[in-house]
């Protein structure tokens, strides 16, 4: 089953009930503790607070909370996602899940991003955002000829968020007879109003060094296509002033064979937003979770039954041998297969996991399996074991 995970952006407020679930999970508790230790902020208190007027705190709370939701997903579902999509700030969560940045790097990124955007907002007045009930194409065309109003979030076939000055937004919707709801934020995100913030983020990221170990695909907010992992600094900064092309990103995922979406927001926001898209399950809702588990029953059962060594053997025997080198096949493939087989049933140490992944890559290369397939197999196995 080709699965995509959906991660929320700023403005997501987690409930005490959801927070209690995290505190029951050692993995989720560790994420919260790491954030508080690294940043020195009371992140645990922020998770359920109304932070709509403080983008710095809101972004950190959303990032940590979303990573906790992902931790629960791994525990309860545990299936490898073919794609990860994050809305606005959620794109950094997506990059973390994909392995492009570590959790600690993600915390630093969100801290830098949130402070830069907060400072940019404080230097400007009377900015805001409105969710307009109209198609993105229509709103983009209208906004192109209007000053101080921009199409910021192309959310769904029937919802577009516009950003700009509050006065211009009100005049825009009145003139074009559009209906909408003002959002509880005090900034014009994903527009040129955030250029100072984007420049500041770009400058500060020069001090960070990334070593991406990408394990799954991220769909970019900016392009609604594959994320450019070779230019993390530029992409992260540019996203701040670029529209979130959410509906086009969902369309791209569907075109790439995604069959099922898991909404990891705490309130099912994507289920509500993307009403025309089939196969979206809200992870926070028990009824929806039960339906999701039923849909994925066979996949979940297989996933939980086999350890890393059994999975590696399954990959080896299921891939075609395209090599004519019989000696190399005996020396590497057969001996490697037997070495991995001897480990089945044992608790795998970190060193043994790394050795198994390296050996699997060597075996598949010896069998002349295409490089992109080798990468996909190794990514899936690496993701499973964290």
Secondary structure as the mmCIF struct_conf table of DSSP 4:
data_model
#
loop_
_struct_conf.conf_type_id
_struct_conf.id
_struct_conf.beg_label_comp_id
_struct_conf.beg_label_asym_id
_struct_conf.beg_label_seq_id
_struct_conf.end_label_comp_id
_struct_conf.end_label_asym_id
_struct_conf.end_label_seq_id
STRN STRN1 UNK A 3 UNK A 7
TURN_TY1_P TURN_TY1_P1 UNK A 10 UNK A 11
HELX_RH_AL_P HELX_RH_AL_P1 UNK A 16 UNK A 23
TURN_TY1_P TURN_TY1_P2 UNK A 24 UNK A 24
HELX_RH_AL_P HELX_RH_AL_P2 UNK A 26 UNK A 39
BEND BEND1 UNK A 41 UNK A 41
HELX_RH_AL_P HELX_RH_AL_P3 UNK A 43 UNK A 46
TURN_TY1_P TURN_TY1_P3 UNK A 47 UNK A 48
BEND BEND2 UNK A 49 UNK A 49
TURN_TY1_P TURN_TY1_P4 UNK A 52 UNK A 53
HELX_RH_AL_P HELX_RH_AL_P4 UNK A 55 UNK A 76
TURN_TY1_P TURN_TY1_P5 UNK A 77 UNK A 77
HELX_LH_PP_P HELX_LH_PP_P1 UNK A 79 UNK A 81
BEND BEND3 UNK A 82 UNK A 82
STRN STRN2 UNK A 83 UNK A 86
TURN_TY1_P TURN_TY1_P6 UNK A 88 UNK A 89
HELX_RH_AL_P HELX_RH_AL_P5 UNK A 90 UNK A 98
TURN_TY1_P TURN_TY1_P7 UNK A 99 UNK A 99
BEND BEND4 UNK A 100 UNK A 101
HELX_RH_AL_P HELX_RH_AL_P6 UNK A 103 UNK A 122
TURN_TY1_P TURN_TY1_P8 UNK A 123 UNK A 123
BEND BEND5 UNK A 124 UNK A 124
BEND BEND6 UNK A 126 UNK A 126
STRN STRN3 UNK A 127 UNK A 132
BEND BEND7 UNK A 133 UNK A 134
HELX_RH_AL_P HELX_RH_AL_P7 UNK A 136 UNK A 143
TURN_TY1_P TURN_TY1_P9 UNK A 144 UNK A 145
BEND BEND8 UNK A 146 UNK A 146
TURN_TY1_P TURN_TY1_P10 UNK A 147 UNK A 148
STRN STRN4 UNK A 149 UNK A 156
TURN_TY1_P TURN_TY1_P11 UNK A 157 UNK A 158
STRN STRN5 UNK A 159 UNK A 165
HELX_RH_AL_P HELX_RH_AL_P8 UNK A 166 UNK A 175
TURN_TY1_P TURN_TY1_P12 UNK A 176 UNK A 177
STRN STRN6 UNK A 180 UNK A 182
BEND BEND9 UNK A 184 UNK A 184
BEND BEND10 UNK A 186 UNK A 187
TURN_TY1_P TURN_TY1_P13 UNK A 189 UNK A 190
BEND BEND11 UNK A 191 UNK A 191
HELX_RH_3T_P HELX_RH_3T_P1 UNK A 192 UNK A 194
HELX_RH_AL_P HELX_RH_AL_P9 UNK A 195 UNK A 205
TURN_TY1_P TURN_TY1_P14 UNK A 206 UNK A 207
BEND BEND12 UNK A 216 UNK A 216
STRN STRN7 UNK A 217 UNK A 218
STRN STRN8 UNK A 219 UNK A 219
TURN_TY1_P TURN_TY1_P15 UNK A 221 UNK A 223
BEND BEND13 UNK A 224 UNK A 225
STRN STRN9 UNK A 226 UNK A 226
HELX_RH_3T_P HELX_RH_3T_P2 UNK A 229 UNK A 231
HELX_RH_AL_P HELX_RH_AL_P10 UNK A 232 UNK A 239
TURN_TY1_P TURN_TY1_P16 UNK A 240 UNK A 241
BEND BEND14 UNK A 242 UNK A 242
STRN STRN10 UNK A 244 UNK A 244
HELX_RH_AL_P HELX_RH_AL_P11 UNK A 246 UNK A 255
TURN_TY1_P TURN_TY1_P17 UNK A 256 UNK A 257
STRN STRN11 UNK A 260 UNK A 263
BEND BEND15 UNK A 265 UNK A 267
HELX_RH_AL_P HELX_RH_AL_P12 UNK A 269 UNK A 273
TURN_TY1_P TURN_TY1_P18 UNK A 274 UNK A 276
BEND BEND16 UNK A 278 UNK A 279
STRN STRN12 UNK A 280 UNK A 282
TURN_TY1_P TURN_TY1_P19 UNK A 283 UNK A 284
HELX_RH_AL_P HELX_RH_AL_P13 UNK A 286 UNK A 295
TURN_TY1_P TURN_TY1_P20 UNK A 296 UNK A 296
HELX_RH_AL_P HELX_RH_AL_P14 UNK A 297 UNK A 305
HELX_RH_AL_P HELX_RH_AL_P15 UNK A 308 UNK A 318
BEND BEND17 UNK A 319 UNK A 319
HELX_RH_AL_P HELX_RH_AL_P16 UNK A 326 UNK A 328
HELX_RH_PI_P HELX_RH_PI_P1 UNK A 329 UNK A 334
HELX_RH_AL_P HELX_RH_AL_P17 UNK A 335 UNK A 341
TURN_TY1_P TURN_TY1_P21 UNK A 342 UNK A 345
BEND BEND18 UNK A 346 UNK A 346
HELX_LH_PP_P HELX_LH_PP_P2 UNK A 347 UNK A 349
HELX_RH_AL_P HELX_RH_AL_P18 UNK A 350 UNK A 366
TURN_TY1_P TURN_TY1_P22 UNK A 367 UNK A 368
HELX_RH_AL_P HELX_RH_AL_P19 UNK A 371 UNK A 384
TURN_TY1_P TURN_TY1_P23 UNK A 385 UNK A 385
#
